Amino acid sequence: MRKMIPLLAIAALLSGCATVSYENVAQLPGETLSLHRTVARFEGTVEAPCRFRTSQCPDKCDHGGTYAVFAIVEYTGYEKPGKYGDGKQERFQVRVAHKDGTPDAETPEALRLAIAALKPGQVVGLDWAHVYVTEGGVSAPERIVTRLAE
């Protein structure tokens, strides 16, 4: 299981408007492959089915679920220190719940709450890091949201 990263999240009511702010305040795990700093439009959430790619699908796998979808409006910063990082993206998704509706524990609660406060069409600052993490002898890429803010 992935280590949880300490986070800071604030959802406040100011002058009748909800303000959403989320920031990862911990060092990123693993090797940084690319960093993405963007302005994005929240498109809402979608239910994604299992894609039937393993022998455990669809009943015993943990594929699919509810995803928050963001359309990238513009990049305000981008770094790719090595050759394996993601290129610039047009969309970004964050899984907020498993296919059975339970919250996705790998997506920090603070981030799930910040996403829940967004309205479709809302434009936000969205930053993430593409990192390569090795834990317990298993290596895999992860995309970690580092900032979500109005």
N, C-alpha and C positions, 0 to 999 in steps of 0.2 A: 504494500500500500504506500502511496506517495506521502511524503511529509507535508504537513500543513504549513503554510507560510503566514506569519503574522501580518495582519492587514489593518488599515485604517479606513473606515467608511462613515460617511455622514449623510443622512437624509433629513433635511430640515425644512420647515415651513417659514419662508421669509416673504413678507409683503404679499401673502396670498399665493405665492408661487413655490412649488416644490423645487428645491435645489438638491441635485444629486452629486456626490463626490465620493470617489473610491480611489484608494491608492495603495499599492503594494509597497510596504516599507521595509521589506527584508531583502537580503542579497538573493539573487537568482541562483537556483541549483544548477549544476552542470555547466556545460560549455555553451556560450552564447553563439548562436548561428546567425541570427538577424534580429534587429530591433526596428519596430514600426511605430511611428508617431503620426496619428491621423486625425482628421475631422471626419466623423461618420454620422450617418442618419440611421436611427433605430427603425427597423422595418417591422418589428413585432416578433412574436414567437411562432415557431412551426413545429409540428409533430413529424419526426423523421422515423421511418420504419427501419427494422433490421435489414441489412443488405445481404444476408445469407452467405457470408464469406468464410465461416468456420464450421467445423463439425458440430459445434454446440448450438448453432443457430436453428431456429429462432427462439427455442424455449429456454435454453440454459446460458445464453450469451448475455452480455450487457450492452448490446448495440442499440442504436435508435434512442428515442426519447424526445424531450422538448428542448429546442434550441432557440436562443435569442439570436436574431439575425441583424447584422449591421451592413449597410452599403457604404463603401468608402467614398467620401466626397472629394477629399484631397489628402495628400501626404504633406506633413509639415517637417518630417524628419525620417531618415531611413539609413540604416547601417547594415552591412553584410560583411563582417570581418573575415569570413572563410568562404569556401566555395559551395558549402552545402546548405546555406540558409535559404529561407523562403524569399522569393522575389516579391515585388510590390503586389498587393492584392486588390481586388475589386470588391470583395465581400469578406466578412469575418463572422464566425459563429461561435457561440459559447453554449455548451450544454448546461441547462439549469435543472433538469429533472430526468430521471430514468424513465424507461418506457412504461413502468407501472405507476408513475406519478410521484414517486418519492424523490426528495431533493438529491441532486448529485453532490455527494460529499467532496468530490475532487474539485468542484467549483466552490470556492469559499462562500460561506453564508453572507458575508458583507457584500460580496459582488452580486450574489443572487438578489439581495434586498435592493441594491442600487439599480439593477436591471428592472426589477419589479416596479420601481418608481417611475420608469420611463414611459412615455406615450409614443405610439407609432408616429413616425415623421419627425420626432425630436432629434435635433442635431447636437452631438456631443463630441468631446475630445475622447479618443479611444487609442490607447497605446498598448502594445503587447510585445513580448519577446518570444522568439523561437529558440528553444534551448534543447540540448541533447543531454539527457540525464541517465546516469548509470546508478542503479540502486539494487543491492542484493543480487548482483550478477546479471541483471537484466538492463539493457540499454534501449532507450526509446526517445523519440522527439516529443516535446511538449510545447504548447503555445500558452503562455501565461500572461493574462491581462495585468498590466502594471499600472494603468490609470484609466478611469472612466469619469468624466466630469462635464458639467454643463459649461 
